[in-house]
């Protein structure tokens, strides 16, 4: 809490990174689930 500039920059970088992680997790989920659904008879 001694350096508010670092915390503000961290919060500024955290939000796009979280959205990127969410999109990455969603894309990986789609890539992992689609072949299993297509392989089912």
Secondary structure, DSSP 8 states (H G I E B T S, - for coil): ---HHHHHHHHHHHHHHHHHHHHHHHHHHHHHHHHHHHH--
